[in-house]
Amino acid sequence: MTTIREFADPIRAGIVQSFLQDHGIDAVLLDEGASAWTGARFLVPVRLAVPSEHVGAAEALLDQFEKN
């Protein structure tokens, strides 16, 4: 798995994860619960990771998603 984005907002991270999954790309969120342990929601970003072989396709989809 390769991290392709980091988010301070876990809700936004979940939306982007769902978007990729809806387009057939397996996407996982890493460090999603870290803020619960540290008590500092914005200090530990949520990382979005995809399989290495899907990085290019995921980046292209996210570029389109972010433009809209």
N, CA, C and O atoms as a Tripos MOL2 file, in Angstrom:
@<TRIPOS>MOLECULE
protein
  272   271    68     0     0
PROTEIN
NO_CHARGES

@<TRIPOS>ATOM
      1 N           0.8440   -1.1810    0.0000 N.3       1 MET1
      2 CA          0.0000    0.0000    0.0000 C.3       1 MET1
      3 C           0.8880    1.2420    0.0000 C.2       1 MET1
      4 O           1.9470    1.2830    0.6270 O.2       1 MET1
      5 N           0.4180    2.2430   -0.7220 N.am      2 THR2
      6 CA          1.1520    3.5020   -0.8390 C.3       2 THR2
      7 C           0.2540    4.6510   -0.4140 C.2       2 THR2
      8 O          -0.8750    4.7660   -0.8910 O.2       2 THR2
      9 N           0.7430    5.4960    0.4730 N.am      3 THR3
     10 CA         -0.0150    6.6740    0.9020 C.3       3 THR3
     11 C          -0.0070    7.7000   -0.2290 C.2       3 THR3
     12 O           1.0460    8.0680   -0.7490 O.2       3 THR3
     13 N          -1.2230    8.1590   -0.6000 N.am      4 ILE4
     14 CA         -1.3070    9.1460   -1.6810 C.3       4 ILE4
     15 C          -1.8550   10.4870   -1.2090 C.2       4 ILE4
     16 O          -1.7030   11.4890   -1.9080 O.2       4 ILE4
     17 N          -2.4860   10.5290   -0.0450 N.am      5 ARG5
     18 CA         -3.0050   11.7900    0.4900 C.3       5 ARG5
     19 C          -3.0030   11.7210    2.0110 C.2       5 ARG5
     20 O          -3.0250   10.6390    2.5980 O.2       5 ARG5
     21 N          -2.9750   12.8940    2.6390 N.am      6 GLU6
     22 CA         -3.1340   13.0220    4.0930 C.3       6 GLU6
     23 C          -4.2180   14.0540    4.3440 C.2       6 GLU6
     24 O          -4.3170   15.0520    3.6290 O.2       6 GLU6
     25 N          -5.0310   13.8090    5.3650 N.am      7 PHE7
     26 CA         -6.1580   14.6800    5.6810 C.3       7 PHE7
     27 C          -6.1720   15.0240    7.1630 C.2       7 PHE7
     28 O          -5.9330   14.1670    8.0140 O.2       7 PHE7
     29 N          -6.4520   16.2820    7.4590 N.am      8 ALA8
     30 CA         -6.6670   16.6900    8.8440 C.3       8 ALA8
     31 C          -8.1000   16.3550    9.2540 C.2       8 ALA8
     32 O          -8.3780   16.1490   10.4360 O.2       8 ALA8
     33 N          -9.0010   16.2990    8.2870 N.am      9 ASP9
     34 CA        -10.4190   16.0510    8.5430 C.3       9 ASP9
     35 C         -10.7610   14.5940    8.2050 C.2       9 ASP9
     36 O         -10.7490   14.2250    7.0310 O.2       9 ASP9
     37 N         -11.0610   13.7680    9.1980 N.am     10 PRO10
     38 CA        -11.3620   12.3610    8.9290 C.3      10 PRO10
     39 C         -12.6320   12.1630    8.1030 C.2      10 PRO10
     40 O         -12.7680   11.1510    7.4160 O.2      10 PRO10
     41 N         -13.5500   13.1030    8.1610 N.am     11 ILE11
     42 CA        -14.7690   12.9870    7.3510 C.3      11 ILE11
     43 C         -14.4230   13.1380    5.8790 C.2      11 ILE11
     44 O         -14.8960   12.3650    5.0450 O.2      11 ILE11
     45 N         -13.6120   14.1180    5.5600 N.am     12 ARG12
     46 CA        -13.1610   14.3190    4.1730 C.3      12 ARG12
     47 C         -12.3840   13.0930    3.7000 C.2      12 ARG12
     48 O         -12.5410   12.6640    2.5570 O.2      12 ARG12
     49 N         -11.5700   12.5420    4.5480 N.am     13 ALA13
     50 CA        -10.8110   11.3370    4.2010 C.3      13 ALA13
     51 C         -11.7560   10.1950    3.8470 C.2      13 ALA13
     52 O         -11.5170    9.4680    2.8830 O.2      13 ALA13
     53 N         -12.8190   10.0330    4.6140 N.am     14 GLY14
     54 CA        -13.7930    8.9790    4.3500 C.3      14 GLY14
     55 C         -14.5340    9.1790    3.0380 C.2      14 GLY14
     56 O         -14.8320    8.2140    2.3330 O.2      14 GLY14
     57 N         -14.8290   10.4260    2.7130 N.am     15 ILE15
     58 CA        -15.4970   10.7300    1.4450 C.3      15 ILE15
     59 C         -14.5930   10.3580    0.2700 C.2      15 ILE15
     60 O         -15.0440    9.7430   -0.6970 O.2      15 ILE15
     61 N         -13.3380   10.7260    0.3570 N.am     16 VAL16
     62 CA        -12.3940   10.4260   -0.7210 C.3      16 VAL16
     63 C         -12.1640    8.9150   -0.8250 C.2      16 VAL16
     64 O         -12.0720    8.3750   -1.9270 O.2      16 VAL16
     65 N         -12.0740    8.2470    0.3040 N.am     17 GLN17
     66 CA        -11.9340    6.7880    0.2990 C.3      17 GLN17
     67 C         -13.1280    6.1450   -0.4120 C.2      17 GLN17
     68 O         -12.9430    5.2710   -1.2590 O.2      17 GLN17
     69 N         -14.3320    6.5640   -0.0800 N.am     18 SER18
     70 CA        -15.5370    6.0210   -0.7110 C.3      18 SER18
     71 C         -15.5490    6.2930   -2.2120 C.2      18 SER18
     72 O         -15.9440    5.4330   -2.9990 O.2      18 SER18
     73 N         -15.1210    7.4770   -2.6040 N.am     19 PHE19
     74 CA        -15.0550    7.8360   -4.0160 C.3      19 PHE19
     75 C         -14.1590    6.8570   -4.7740 C.2      19 PHE19
     76 O         -14.5410    6.3450   -5.8270 O.2      19 PHE19
     77 N         -12.9830    6.6030   -4.2420 N.am     20 LEU20
     78 CA        -12.0690    5.6720   -4.9080 C.3      20 LEU20
     79 C         -12.6480    4.2570   -4.9410 C.2      20 LEU20
     80 O         -12.5600    3.5750   -5.9620 O.2      20 LEU20
     81 N         -13.2320    3.8210   -3.8420 N.am     21 GLN21
     82 CA        -13.8210    2.4910   -3.8010 C.3      21 GLN21
     83 C         -14.9730    2.3650   -4.7920 C.2      21 GLN21
     84 O         -15.1450    1.3150   -5.4110 O.2      21 GLN21
     85 N         -15.7570    3.4180   -4.9460 N.am     22 ASP22
     86 CA        -16.8510    3.4130   -5.9230 C.3      22 ASP22
     87 C         -16.3290    3.2850   -7.3550 C.2      22 ASP22
     88 O         -17.0550    2.8550   -8.2510 O.2      22 ASP22
     89 N         -15.0670    3.6610   -7.5620 N.am     23 HIS23
     90 CA        -14.4500    3.5600   -8.8840 C.3      23 HIS23
     91 C         -13.5370    2.3350   -8.9940 C.2      23 HIS23
     92 O         -12.6990    2.2570   -9.8910 O.2      23 HIS23
     93 N         -13.7060    1.3920   -8.0860 N.am     24 GLY24
     94 CA        -13.0080    0.1110   -8.1710 C.3      24 GLY24
     95 C         -11.5880    0.0850   -7.6520 C.2      24 GLY24
     96 O         -10.8410   -0.8500   -7.9400 O.2      24 GLY24
     97 N         -11.2010    1.0970   -6.8890 N.am     25 ILE25
     98 CA         -9.8470    1.1250   -6.3260 C.3      25 ILE25
     99 C          -9.9340    0.8600   -4.8290 C.2      25 ILE25
    100 O         -10.6260    1.5680   -4.0970 O.2      25 ILE25
    101 N          -9.2210   -0.1710   -4.3890 N.am     26 ASP26
    102 CA         -9.1860   -0.5030   -2.9700 C.3      26 ASP26
    103 C          -8.4220    0.5890   -2.2340 C.2      26 ASP26
    104 O          -7.2260    0.7710   -2.4600 O.2      26 ASP26
    105 N          -9.0960    1.3040   -1.3670 N.am     27 ALA27
    106 CA         -8.4700    2.3980   -0.6160 C.3      27 ALA27
    107 C          -8.7150    2.1770    0.8720 C.2      27 ALA27
    108 O          -9.8120    1.7990    1.2830 O.2      27 ALA27
    109 N          -7.6890    2.4160    1.6640 N.am     28 VAL28
    110 CA         -7.8040    2.2580    3.1120 C.3      28 VAL28
    111 C          -7.3430    3.5310    3.8070 C.2      28 VAL28
    112 O          -6.5250    4.2870    3.2840 O.2      28 VAL28
    113 N          -7.8860    3.7470    4.9910 N.am     29 LEU29
    114 CA         -7.4840    4.8860    5.8100 C.3      29 LEU29
    115 C          -6.5640    4.3900    6.9190 C.2      29 LEU29
    116 O          -6.8850    3.4400    7.6330 O.2      29 LEU29
    117 N          -5.4310    5.0390    7.0490 N.am     30 LEU30
    118 CA         -4.4520    4.6970    8.0800 C.3      30 LEU30
    119 C          -4.4110    5.8080    9.1220 C.2      30 LEU30
    120 O          -4.5920    6.9800    8.7940 O.2      30 LEU30
    121 N          -4.1810    5.4470   10.3470 N.am     31 ASP31
    122 CA         -4.1000    6.3890   11.4690 C.3      31 ASP31
    123 C          -5.4410    7.0570   11.7510 C.2      31 ASP31
    124 O          -5.4980    8.1270   12.3580 O.2      31 ASP31
    125 N          -6.5290    6.4080   11.3000 N.am     32 GLU32
    126 CA         -7.8570    6.9850   11.4770 C.3      32 GLU32
    127 C          -8.2110    7.1870   12.9470 C.2      32 GLU32
    128 O          -8.8750    8.1650   13.2900 O.2      32 GLU32
    129 N          -7.7850    6.2910   13.8080 N.am     33 GLY33
    130 CA         -8.1140    6.3990   15.2250 C.3      33 GLY33
    131 C          -7.0220    7.0220   16.0780 C.2      33 GLY33
    132 O          -7.1500    7.0780   17.3010 O.2      33 GLY33
    133 N          -5.9600    7.4860   15.4550 N.am     34 ALA34
    134 CA         -4.8320    8.0250   16.2240 C.3      34 ALA34
    135 C          -5.2280    9.2260   17.0660 C.2      34 ALA34
    136 O          -4.7110    9.4070   18.1690 O.2      34 ALA34
    137 N          -6.1330   10.0450   16.5620 N.am     35 SER35
    138 CA         -6.5260   11.2350   17.3180 C.3      35 SER35
    139 C          -7.2520   10.8590   18.6060 C.2      35 SER35
    140 O          -7.2130   11.6060   19.5840 O.2      35 SER35
    141 N          -7.9060    9.7180   18.6060 N.am     36 ALA36
    142 CA         -8.5920    9.2770   19.8280 C.3      36 ALA36
    143 C          -7.5810    8.9760   20.9340 C.2      36 ALA36
    144 O          -7.8520    9.1920   22.1150 O.2      36 ALA36
    145 N          -6.4180    8.4780   20.5340 N.am     37 TRP37
    146 CA         -5.3860    8.1430   21.5150 C.3      37 TRP37
    147 C          -4.6150    9.3740   21.9720 C.2      37 TRP37
    148 O          -4.2250    9.4760   23.1350 O.2      37 TRP37
    149 N          -4.4020   10.2910   21.0640 N.am     38 THR38
    150 CA         -3.6130   11.4680   21.4270 C.3      38 THR38
    151 C          -4.4720   12.5910   21.9840 C.2      38 THR38
    152 O          -3.9830   13.4530   22.7140 O.2      38 THR38
    153 N          -5.7760   12.5780   21.6320 N.am     39 GLY39
    154 CA         -6.6650   13.6470   22.0690 C.3      39 GLY39
    155 C          -6.5050   14.9160   21.2610 C.2      39 GLY39
    156 O          -7.1210   15.9350   21.5740 O.2      39 GLY39
    157 N          -5.6890   14.8660   20.2340 N.am     40 ALA40
    158 CA         -5.4410   16.0430   19.3970 C.3      40 ALA40
    159 C          -5.7980   15.6910   17.9530 C.2      40 ALA40
    160 O          -4.9610   15.1970   17.1980 O.2      40 ALA40
    161 N          -7.0150   15.9440   17.5920 N.am     41 ARG41
    162 CA         -7.5700   15.5210   16.3090 C.3      41 ARG41
    163 C          -6.7370   15.9630   15.1080 C.2      41 ARG41
    164 O          -6.5880   15.1960   14.1560 O.2      41 ARG41
    165 N          -6.1970   17.1650   15.1290 N.am     42 PHE42
    166 CA         -5.5250   17.6800   13.9460 C.3      42 PHE42
    167 C          -4.0110   17.4730   13.9490 C.2      42 PHE42
    168 O          -3.3410   17.8680   12.9960 O.2      42 PHE42
    169 N          -3.4620   16.8670   14.9940 N.am     43 LEU43
    170 CA         -2.0190   16.6560   15.0470 C.3      43 LEU43
    171 C          -1.5670   15.4330   14.2600 C.2      43 LEU43
    172 O          -0.4490   15.4020   13.7470 O.2      43 LEU43
    173 N          -2.4260   14.4320   14.1650 N.am     44 VAL44
    174 CA         -2.0830   13.2050   13.4560 C.3      44 VAL44
    175 C          -3.0010   13.0990   12.2430 C.2      44 VAL44
    176 O          -4.1940   12.8390   12.3980 O.2      44 VAL44
    177 N          -2.4690   13.2940   11.0420 N.am     45 PRO45
    178 CA         -3.3260   13.2400    9.8550 C.3      45 PRO45
    179 C          -3.7850   11.8190    9.5520 C.2      45 PRO45
    180 O          -3.1010   10.8470    9.8750 O.2      45 PRO45
    181 N          -4.9390   11.7170    8.9360 N.am     46 VAL46
    182 CA         -5.4420   10.4470    8.4340 C.3      46 VAL46
    183 C          -4.8180   10.2630    7.0550 C.2      46 VAL46
    184 O          -4.8990   11.1510    6.2060 O.2      46 VAL46
    185 N          -4.2000    9.1150    6.8370 N.am     47 ARG47
    186 CA         -3.5370    8.8490    5.5590 C.3      47 ARG47
    187 C          -4.4150    7.9510    4.6950 C.2      47 ARG47
    188 O          -4.9960    6.9800    5.1800 O.2      47 ARG47
    189 N          -4.5040    8.2840    3.4210 N.am     48 LEU48
    190 CA         -5.2340    7.4860    2.4460 C.3      48 LEU48
    191 C          -4.2240    6.6910    1.6410 C.2      48 LEU48
    192 O          -3.3140    7.2620    1.0410 O.2      48 LEU48
    193 N          -4.3800    5.3740    1.6250 N.am     49 ALA49
    194 CA         -3.4370    4.5160    0.9210 C.3      49 ALA49
    195 C          -4.1700    3.6170   -0.0660 C.2      49 ALA49
    196 O          -5.3080    3.2040    0.1580 O.2      49 ALA49
    197 N          -3.4800    3.3280   -1.1640 N.am     50 VAL50
    198 CA         -3.9990    2.4320   -2.2010 C.3      50 VAL50
    199 C          -2.8950    1.4450   -2.5580 C.2      50 VAL50
    200 O          -1.7240    1.6930   -2.2730 O.2      50 VAL50
    201 N          -3.2650    0.3160   -3.1860 N.am     51 PRO51
    202 CA         -2.2250   -0.6040   -3.6470 C.3      51 PRO51
    203 C          -1.2800    0.1020   -4.6210 C.2      51 PRO51
    204 O          -1.7140    0.9370   -5.4150 O.2      51 PRO51
    205 N          -0.0160   -0.2260   -4.5610 N.am     52 SER52
    206 CA          0.9930    0.4450   -5.3740 C.3      52 SER52
    207 C           0.6640    0.4390   -6.8580 C.2      52 SER52
    208 O           0.9480    1.4080   -7.5620 O.2      52 SER52
    209 N           0.0680   -0.6430   -7.3360 N.am     53 GLU53
    210 CA         -0.2330   -0.7310   -8.7650 C.3      53 GLU53
    211 C          -1.4090    0.1660   -9.1920 C.2      53 GLU53
    212 O          -1.6590    0.3270  -10.3860 O.2      53 GLU53
    213 N          -2.1250    0.7450   -8.2290 N.am     54 HIS54
    214 CA         -3.2560    1.6240   -8.5360 C.3      54 HIS54
    215 C          -2.9910    3.1020   -8.2440 C.2      54 HIS54
    216 O          -3.9030    3.9250   -8.3290 O.2      54 HIS54
    217 N          -1.7540    3.4380   -7.9010 N.am     55 VAL55
    218 CA         -1.4370    4.8230   -7.5470 C.3      55 VAL55
    219 C          -1.7590    5.7800   -8.6920 C.2      55 VAL55
    220 O          -2.3950    6.8100   -8.4690 O.2      55 VAL55
    221 N          -1.3350    5.4590   -9.9030 N.am     56 GLY56
    222 CA         -1.5730    6.3430  -11.0450 C.3      56 GLY56
    223 C          -3.0500    6.5750  -11.3020 C.2      56 GLY56
    224 O          -3.4790    7.7130  -11.4930 O.2      56 GLY56
    225 N          -3.8320    5.5010  -11.3070 N.am     57 ALA57
    226 CA         -5.2740    5.6260  -11.5410 C.3      57 ALA57
    227 C          -5.9430    6.3960  -10.4150 C.2      57 ALA57
    228 O          -6.8200    7.2220  -10.6660 O.2      57 ALA57
    229 N          -5.5390    6.1360   -9.1740 N.am     58 ALA58
    230 CA         -6.1300    6.8350   -8.0370 C.3      58 ALA58
    231 C          -5.8060    8.3250   -8.0850 C.2      58 ALA58
    232 O          -6.6750    9.1570   -7.8220 O.2      58 ALA58
    233 N          -4.5710    8.6630   -8.4160 N.am     59 GLU59
    234 CA         -4.1700   10.0740   -8.5150 C.3      59 GLU59
    235 C          -4.9780   10.7860   -9.6010 C.2      59 GLU59
    236 O          -5.4180   11.9180   -9.4000 O.2      59 GLU59
    237 N          -5.1770   10.1310  -10.7530 N.am     60 ALA60
    238 CA         -5.9450   10.7370  -11.8400 C.3      60 ALA60
    239 C          -7.3890   10.9700  -11.4140 C.2      60 ALA60
    240 O          -7.9530   12.0290  -11.6880 O.2      60 ALA60
    241 N          -7.9910    9.9890  -10.7480 N.am     61 LEU61
    242 CA         -9.3630   10.1490  -10.2690 C.3      61 LEU61
    243 C          -9.4640   11.2710   -9.2420 C.2      61 LEU61
    244 O         -10.4070   12.0620   -9.2750 O.2      61 LEU61
    245 N          -8.5030   11.3420   -8.3380 N.am     62 LEU62
    246 CA         -8.5480   12.3720   -7.3090 C.3      62 LEU62
    247 C          -8.3190   13.7600   -7.8900 C.2      62 LEU62
    248 O          -8.8780   14.7390   -7.3950 O.2      62 LEU62
    249 N          -7.5060   13.8530   -8.9300 N.am     63 ASP63
    250 CA         -7.3330   15.1470   -9.5940 C.3      63 ASP63
    251 C          -8.6670   15.6310  -10.1610 C.2      63 ASP63
    252 O          -9.0080   16.8060  -10.0240 O.2      63 ASP63
    253 N          -9.4190   14.7370  -10.7930 N.am     64 GLN64
    254 CA        -10.7450   15.0770  -11.3160 C.3      64 GLN64
    255 C         -11.6920   15.4300  -10.1850 C.2      64 GLN64
    256 O         -12.4380   16.4050  -10.2780 O.2      64 GLN64
    257 N         -11.6680   14.6430   -9.1180 N.am     65 PHE65
    258 CA        -12.5490   14.8470   -7.9670 C.3      65 PHE65
    259 C         -12.3020   16.2170   -7.3300 C.2      65 PHE65
    260 O         -13.2460   16.9250   -6.9790 O.2      65 PHE65
    261 N         -11.0380   16.5810   -7.1860 N.am     66 GLU66
    262 CA        -10.6950   17.8380   -6.5370 C.3      66 GLU66
    263 C         -11.0170   19.0540   -7.4140 C.2      66 GLU66
    264 O         -11.2640   20.1440   -6.8980 O.2      66 GLU66
    265 N         -11.0120   18.8690   -8.7300 N.am     67 LYS67
    266 CA        -11.3800   19.9720   -9.6290 C.3      67 LYS67
    267 C         -12.8770   20.2800   -9.5630 C.2      67 LYS67
    268 O         -13.3060   21.4180   -9.7540 O.2      67 LYS67
    269 N         -13.6550   19.2350   -9.2890 N.am     68 ASN68
    270 CA        -15.1160   19.4000   -9.2020 C.3      68 ASN68
    271 C         -15.4540   19.6830   -7.7870 C.2      68 ASN68
    272 O         -16.6260   19.8620   -7.4560 O.2      68 ASN68
@<TRIPOS>BOND
     1     1     2 1
     2     2     3 1
     3     3     4 2
     4     3     5 am
     5     5     6 1
     6     6     7 1
     7     7     8 2
     8     7     9 am
     9     9    10 1
    10    10    11 1
    11    11    12 2
    12    11    13 am
    13    13    14 1
    14    14    15 1
    15    15    16 2
    16    15    17 am
    17    17    18 1
    18    18    19 1
    19    19    20 2
    20    19    21 am
    21    21    22 1
    22    22    23 1
    23    23    24 2
    24    23    25 am
    25    25    26 1
    26    26    27 1
    27    27    28 2
    28    27    29 am
    29    29    30 1
    30    30    31 1
    31    31    32 2
    32    31    33 am
    33    33    34 1
    34    34    35 1
    35    35    36 2
    36    35    37 am
    37    37    38 1
    38    38    39 1
    39    39    40 2
    40    39    41 am
    41    41    42 1
    42    42    43 1
    43    43    44 2
    44    43    45 am
    45    45    46 1
    46    46    47 1
    47    47    48 2
    48    47    49 am
    49    49    50 1
    50    50    51 1
    51    51    52 2
    52    51    53 am
    53    53    54 1
    54    54    55 1
    55    55    56 2
    56    55    57 am
    57    57    58 1
    58    58    59 1
    59    59    60 2
    60    59    61 am
    61    61    62 1
    62    62    63 1
    63    63    64 2
    64    63    65 am
    65    65    66 1
    66    66    67 1
    67    67    68 2
    68    67    69 am
    69    69    70 1
    70    70    71 1
    71    71    72 2
    72    71    73 am
    73    73    74 1
    74    74    75 1
    75    75    76 2
    76    75    77 am
    77    77    78 1
    78    78    79 1
    79    79    80 2
    80    79    81 am
    81    81    82 1
    82    82    83 1
    83    83    84 2
    84    83    85 am
    85    85    86 1
    86    86    87 1
    87    87    88 2
    88    87    89 am
    89    89    90 1
    90    90    91 1
    91    91    92 2
    92    91    93 am
    93    93    94 1
    94    94    95 1
    95    95    96 2
    96    95    97 am
    97    97    98 1
    98    98    99 1
    99    99   100 2
   100    99   101 am
   101   101   102 1
   102   102   103 1
   103   103   104 2
   104   103   105 am
   105   105   106 1
   106   106   107 1
   107   107   108 2
   108   107   109 am
   109   109   110 1
   110   110   111 1
   111   111   112 2
   112   111   113 am
   113   113   114 1
   114   114   115 1
   115   115   116 2
   116   115   117 am
   117   117   118 1
   118   118   119 1
   119   119   120 2
   120   119   121 am
   121   121   122 1
   122   122   123 1
   123   123   124 2
   124   123   125 am
   125   125   126 1
   126   126   127 1
   127   127   128 2
   128   127   129 am
   129   129   130 1
   130   130   131 1
   131   131   132 2
   132   131   133 am
   133   133   134 1
   134   134   135 1
   135   135   136 2
   136   135   137 am
   137   137   138 1
   138   138   139 1
   139   139   140 2
   140   139   141 am
   141   141   142 1
   142   142   143 1
   143   143   144 2
   144   143   145 am
   145   145   146 1
   146   146   147 1
   147   147   148 2
   148   147   149 am
   149   149   150 1
   150   150   151 1
   151   151   152 2
   152   151   153 am
   153   153   154 1
   154   154   155 1
   155   155   156 2
   156   155   157 am
   157   157   158 1
   158   158   159 1
   159   159   160 2
   160   159   161 am
   161   161   162 1
   162   162   163 1
   163   163   164 2
   164   163   165 am
   165   165   166 1
   166   166   167 1
   167   167   168 2
   168   167   169 am
   169   169   170 1
   170   170   171 1
   171   171   172 2
   172   171   173 am
   173   173   174 1
   174   174   175 1
   175   175   176 2
   176   175   177 am
   177   177   178 1
   178   178   179 1
   179   179   180 2
   180   179   181 am
   181   181   182 1
   182   182   183 1
   183   183   184 2
   184   183   185 am
   185   185   186 1
   186   186   187 1
   187   187   188 2
   188   187   189 am
   189   189   190 1
   190   190   191 1
   191   191   192 2
   192   191   193 am
   193   193   194 1
   194   194   195 1
   195   195   196 2
   196   195   197 am
   197   197   198 1
   198   198   199 1
   199   199   200 2
   200   199   201 am
   201   201   202 1
   202   202   203 1
   203   203   204 2
   204   203   205 am
   205   205   206 1
   206   206   207 1
   207   207   208 2
   208   207   209 am
   209   209   210 1
   210   210   211 1
   211   211   212 2
   212   211   213 am
   213   213   214 1
   214   214   215 1
   215   215   216 2
   216   215   217 am
   217   217   218 1
   218   218   219 1
   219   219   220 2
   220   219   221 am
   221   221   222 1
   222   222   223 1
   223   223   224 2
   224   223   225 am
   225   225   226 1
   226   226   227 1
   227   227   228 2
   228   227   229 am
   229   229   230 1
   230   230   231 1
   231   231   232 2
   232   231   233 am
   233   233   234 1
   234   234   235 1
   235   235   236 2
   236   235   237 am
   237   237   238 1
   238   238   239 1
   239   239   240 2
   240   239   241 am
   241   241   242 1
   242   242   243 1
   243   243   244 2
   244   243   245 am
   245   245   246 1
   246   246   247 1
   247   247   248 2
   248   247   249 am
   249   249   250 1
   250   250   251 1
   251   251   252 2
   252   251   253 am
   253   253   254 1
   254   254   255 1
   255   255   256 2
   256   255   257 am
   257   257   258 1
   258   258   259 1
   259   259   260 2
   260   259   261 am
   261   261   262 1
   262   262   263 1
   263   263   264 2
   264   263   265 am
   265   265   266 1
   266   266   267 1
   267   267   268 2
   268   267   269 am
   269   269   270 1
   270   270   271 1
   271   271   272 2
@<TRIPOS>SUBSTRUCTURE
     1 MET1         2 RESIDUE 1 A MET
     2 THR2         6 RESIDUE 1 A THR
     3 THR3        10 RESIDUE 1 A THR
     4 ILE4        14 RESIDUE 1 A ILE
     5 ARG5        18 RESIDUE 1 A ARG
     6 GLU6        22 RESIDUE 1 A GLU
     7 PHE7        26 RESIDUE 1 A PHE
     8 ALA8        30 RESIDUE 1 A ALA
     9 ASP9        34 RESIDUE 1 A ASP
    10 PRO10       38 RESIDUE 1 A PRO
    11 ILE11       42 RESIDUE 1 A ILE
    12 ARG12       46 RESIDUE 1 A ARG
    13 ALA13       50 RESIDUE 1 A ALA
    14 GLY14       54 RESIDUE 1 A GLY
    15 ILE15       58 RESIDUE 1 A ILE
    16 VAL16       62 RESIDUE 1 A VAL
    17 GLN17       66 RESIDUE 1 A GLN
    18 SER18       70 RESIDUE 1 A SER
    19 PHE19       74 RESIDUE 1 A PHE
    20 LEU20       78 RESIDUE 1 A LEU
    21 GLN21       82 RESIDUE 1 A GLN
    22 ASP22       86 RESIDUE 1 A ASP
    23 HIS23       90 RESIDUE 1 A HIS
    24 GLY24       94 RESIDUE 1 A GLY
    25 ILE25       98 RESIDUE 1 A ILE
    26 ASP26      102 RESIDUE 1 A ASP
    27 ALA27      106 RESIDUE 1 A ALA
    28 VAL28      110 RESIDUE 1 A VAL
    29 LEU29      114 RESIDUE 1 A LEU
    30 LEU30      118 RESIDUE 1 A LEU
    31 ASP31      122 RESIDUE 1 A ASP
    32 GLU32      126 RESIDUE 1 A GLU
    33 GLY33      130 RESIDUE 1 A GLY
    34 ALA34      134 RESIDUE 1 A ALA
    35 SER35      138 RESIDUE 1 A SER
    36 ALA36      142 RESIDUE 1 A ALA
    37 TRP37      146 RESIDUE 1 A TRP
    38 THR38      150 RESIDUE 1 A THR
    39 GLY39      154 RESIDUE 1 A GLY
    40 ALA40      158 RESIDUE 1 A ALA
    41 ARG41      162 RESIDUE 1 A ARG
    42 PHE42      166 RESIDUE 1 A PHE
    43 LEU43      170 RESIDUE 1 A LEU
    44 VAL44      174 RESIDUE 1 A VAL
    45 PRO45      178 RESIDUE 1 A PRO
    46 VAL46      182 RESIDUE 1 A VAL
    47 ARG47      186 RESIDUE 1 A ARG
    48 LEU48      190 RESIDUE 1 A LEU
    49 ALA49      194 RESIDUE 1 A ALA
    50 VAL50      198 RESIDUE 1 A VAL
    51 PRO51      202 RESIDUE 1 A PRO
    52 SER52      206 RESIDUE 1 A SER
    53 GLU53      210 RESIDUE 1 A GLU
    54 HIS54      214 RESIDUE 1 A HIS
    55 VAL55      218 RESIDUE 1 A VAL
    56 GLY56      222 RESIDUE 1 A GLY
    57 ALA57      226 RESIDUE 1 A ALA
    58 ALA58      230 RESIDUE 1 A ALA
    59 GLU59      234 RESIDUE 1 A GLU
    60 ALA60      238 RESIDUE 1 A ALA
    61 LEU61      242 RESIDUE 1 A LEU
    62 LEU62      246 RESIDUE 1 A LEU
    63 ASP63      250 RESIDUE 1 A ASP
    64 GLN64      254 RESIDUE 1 A GLN
    65 PHE65      258 RESIDUE 1 A PHE
    66 GLU66      262 RESIDUE 1 A GLU
    67 LYS67      266 RESIDUE 1 A LYS
    68 ASN68      270 RESIDUE 1 A ASN
